[in-house]
């Protein structure tokens, strides 16, 4: 969100009595901006959110963007989802729980860099029909990157009639397509084309594009259409390797360049359109690439994604993890540990200096003896220590 935005004047897609919690949460988030793109995570004070803390969640991306840690899960959410301390990261979230509905939208936050409100119904792990409303809001530790997301969600038993369609709204910008998993048991049947077994490359591309049109007609809320489109795209990718000249002609006609380092990117551009949302195209290409990495056979993508933990989101995370380079063994932290092990112990009075407060690093030796070795001069770390103690 830009500094000159008018957050309080923007309508959100969470409404009436049940939305008040989310409006309070959003207004609190906006009050912390102070001219910045995102509030600082240091300004998120538990005392200020006590009235909706039981219905909130904090995701921490500092240890890795593919599988954020669930730093905090409110008591009410834990009770509804029947979970305990075993849920420590996003991948631990039960797929049919209310919590999964809150975390399903985190990729939109990262892609659009703005809060998102949403509401829908689904059948929870106990078979109960639940109507829920939620909001996710970005926070930052450095003022630039989104490395924390704070969410608030409320729910109640769904009425037997007048079941609402799912809604996803960017608080600052126009609504975008919600390509996360749709409501369990509520998705309408969709008719999608099925290419013949001996279909040529152009016919396979045409069938995949028709399925994308079905997806767009459903406002992006049909998981069946999305997964079928991805399945046809994967089959098209496999078939293109058999007739590379025909594939090159299709790329040339569409004005799309082949990419040796990211071969699935031209595939999804051909199927979904080069002007499709870039964040979505990146996710789709990652999902197809992971299927190829796993040596999925022709016409095997659909059962693969449907059985994969986390579905599309899980495939994207798995591919990003697989691409991540191995960490260097001799990094700065390791070098510092080696140096500090060889450093002579110091007296506290020598390390404290003349300042009122000093952050001191201590070392425990092989005998269990604890001794101070150096002062930590970083004032920001000292300030963080104050906040933790406060």
N, C-alpha and C positions, 0 to 999 in steps of 0.2 A: 504494500500500500504506500503510495507516495505521501509526502508530508502535507501537500495541499488538498488531500482528499477530504470529503465530508462524511466520515463514517457514520455519524448518528442520523444522517438524512437518508441513508440507503436502506430500502426494505429488505427483510430477510425472509426466506421461505420456511419459517418455523412460526406457527401462529397461535394466537389467543392465549388462554391461561397457561397451557403447558410450555409456551415459548418464553415466558418471563424469565425463567432461569437462564436461558441461552442469551436473551437480550442483556441481562445483567453481566453475564460472562463476557459478551462482546464489548459492552461499554467499559468494563474493567480493562480489557485488552487495549481498547482505543485510548484509554486514559494514560497508559504507560508508554505510548509512542514518543511523545516529546519531540516531534519533528523527525523521527527516524523511520526507516522502512519497516522495522520490526522492533518490538519491545525487547529489552535485555532480559535474559533468563534470570539474571540476578535480581530483577525487580519483581519477579513473581513471588509474592509473599503468601504463605499458607493462611495467615490470619485474615487476609483480605478476601479470600475465596472460601471461607469456612461454611457459608450457607449453601454452596453447591459442591464442596469438596468430595462428598460421598458419591457424587454422580460424575466424577471427573477422572481423567487419565492424562499422564504425562509420558510422552515418548522421547527418548534420548538417543540422538543419532551420532553422538561424539565418538563412540567406539566403532561405528560402521553404519553406512547409509542403507545397506541392504537388509539388515535385520536389527532395527532399533530396539533398545532396551525399554521395557515398561517400568520406568522409574517409580511411578505411582499409579495405583488403581484404587479408586474409592470403594469404601465398604459396601455401598448399595450395589455397585456394579459387580463386585465379587460375589455377593449373595445371589443376585439374579442369575449370574453365569455359572454358579456353583464351582468356583475356582479358588485355589489357595495360593501359597507361595511358589508353586511349581511354574506359574506363568511369569517368566522373567524377561522374555523377548517377544517380539511380534510373532515369530514362528511358533511360539508356545500357545498362542491364542486358539481356543477351540473353534473350529470352522463354523459351527451352527449356533454359536453363542451371540448374545447381544453385543458383546465386546468386539466381535469380528465386524459388526456393522459400523462401529465407530472407527475402527482402524482401516477399513476398506478404502477410505477416501484420502489416505495420507499422501499418495502420489500426486493427487490434484493440488494439494497444498504446495508441495515442492515445485511442481510445474508452473503454477500460476502465481505463487508468492503472495497469496492473499487468503484471508479466512474463508471458509466454506461452511454453509449451513445446509442441512439435508433432513428429510423426513420420509418415512415409508412404513410399511408393515412387513412382517415376516413370521415364520413359524420357528419358535425357539427349540432348544434341545429337548424340552419336555413335551413338545407338540402343542404348545400354547400359541395362540395368535397374539402377537405383540405389535402395538403401534408405537413408534419411537420418533423422537426428534433430537438432532444433535448439531454441534458446531465444533469445528477444528480451527485452531488459531496458531500461527507460526510465532516462534520466539528465536532469538539468536544470542550466541555468546560473544560474537565479535562484531555485531552490527551489520554484517553483510550476508553471511550464509545462514540458512535455516537448519539449525541443528537440534532444535527442540520443537515439539508440537504439543499443545495443551488442548484437550478436548473435553466437552461436557455433553452428556446425553441424558434424556429423560424418557420414560416409557409408561405405558399402561396397557391393560387388556384391550384388544381391538374390538370395535363394535361388530356385530354380526352382519351389518349391511353398510353400504356406502364406504367400501374399502378404497382408500385413496391411492393414487398412483405415486410412485416415488418421485421426489423432487430433490434436485441438487442445485444450489445457488451460490455463486461467487458473491461475496459481500460487496466487493467494489466493482466487479466487471459483469459482463453479460453471462448468463448461464452457459455452461459447457456440457457436452455429452457425458453422462455418467456411464463409464464402461466397466465399472466394478460388477461383482456378482449381483444379479437381480434378486428379487424376493423369492425365497424358497417356496415352492409349491404354488406360486401365483403367476408364473409366466405363461402368457398365452402361447399356444402352438403356432409356429411359424412355418410357412412353406418355403423351402429353399431349393434351388436347382441342384440336380445331381448329374454330373457329367458322365457320359458313357465310359466304359472301361477302356475303349480304344480311342478316346477323344484326343484330338490334337492339342497342341500347346495353346493356340488362340482360343479354342473352345473352353479349355480349362480356365483361362484367364477371364473369359466372359462369364462363366458360372460363378467364379469367385466374386466378380464385381457385382453381379446381380444379388448375391447374398449380402454384400455391403450395403446395397440399396435397401434391402429388407431391414438391416440393422439401423440405418438412418431413419427409416419410416417408423421404427419403434422408439425413436429418440434415444438410441444407444442403450436402452434398458433391457434388451433381450440377450441374455447370456448364450442361449442356444444359437442365435444368429451370429453372434461374435465368434463363438468357438467354431462354428461351421465355416465361417469366412476364413479364420486362421487355418483350419484344417485344409480347405481348398487351396489356400496360399502355400501351405507346406507341400501338398501334392504337386502344385504347379512348380515349386522350386526343385523338387526331385525330378520331375519330368523335364525341366529346362536343362538339367545336366546331360540328358540323353540326346537332346537336339540343340546344342549350343548356338548353332547358326540361326535357328528360328528364334531363340531367346534374344540374341543380339539384335535381330531385326525388330522385335517388339520393343526393346529398350530404345532403339534408334527412333522408331516411330513416335514414342512417347517423350523423347527428349530427355531420357534418364540415362545417366552414366553408370556403368558397372563399377563396383567397388570391391577390389580384391580383399581388403582387410575387413569389410563388412558386407559380405555377399547377400545377406538377407534384407538389407536396407532397400536395394532396388526392387526386390520382390514385393515388399509391402507397399512401396510407392506405386507400383503398377496396379496392385489390387485395390488399395484404399484411396489412391490418388496422391500425387505429389504435394498437393495443397492441404492434405489432411493434417490434423494437429500433430506437430513435430514430436511432442512428448509421447503421444500415443504410438506414432510410427516407431519410435525408438524402443518402446516396450514390446510391440509386436515383433520387431526384428529380433529382439533378445529372446523371446519365447521360441521363435522358429529356430534360432541358432542353437538353443539348448536342446531342442528335439533332435537336431542334426548331430550335436555332440553326443547324445545318447543313442545314436544310430537307430532312430525310429524308422520303421519301414513305411513304404508307400501306403496311404490310407490308414496309417496307425496313429496319426496325431490326435484325433478326436478322443479315443479312449485314453491316450497318454495324458492330455491336459485335464480331462475329467477326473482321473484318478490321482493326479499329482497334488500333494498337499499344498493348499492355498491357491490351486487353479492357476490362472494367468499370473497373479501376483507372485505366487510361489515360483513359477518358471522364470520370471524376470529376475527375482532375487537369486535364484540358483545360478543363472547364467552370469550375473554380475560377480558373484562369489568365485565362479570358475575362472573368470577373466582376471581377477585381481592378482597382481604379481606377488610372488613370495616376498615377505618382508626381509629386509637386509639384516643379517645376523649381527652386524656391528653398528648399531644405530647410536644416536647421541645419548639415549638413556643408559644403554649398556656401558658406553664409554665413561659416563659419569659415575656409574656404580663401581667400575674398576678403579677409577681415580680416587673415589671416596674411601674405598676399602684400604687404600694405601696411605691415606691421609692420617696424620697424627691427631689424636684427640685434643680438643681445646677446652678451656675453662668457660663456663657460662658467662662469667663477668667479662672475659676477653671478647666474646662473640656479641654480647648485648650492645656494646657501644654506649652512646649517650641518648639513644632514642627511648621513648616511653615504652614502646612495644617492639619486639623483634621476633621474627619467625626463625626458629632454630631447627636444623636437621640433626637427628641423633642416630647412632649406629649401635647395633647389638652384636657383640663379638661371639666367638665360638663358645665361650664359657657362660654366656648369658648376660655379661656385663653391658650396661647401657652407658654410652658416652657421647657428648656433643662433638660434631666434627666441623660444622660450618653454619653460618647465618644465611638465610635466603633473602636476598636484597629486593626481590620483586614486590613492590608495594601492592600490586593488584592481588597477589596471592595472600598477602596479609589482610587485605580488605575482605577477600572471600572467607578467610578464617573467622573474621569477626562476624560475618553474616551467618556462617554455620553455627557458631556459638550462640548467636542471638536467637 
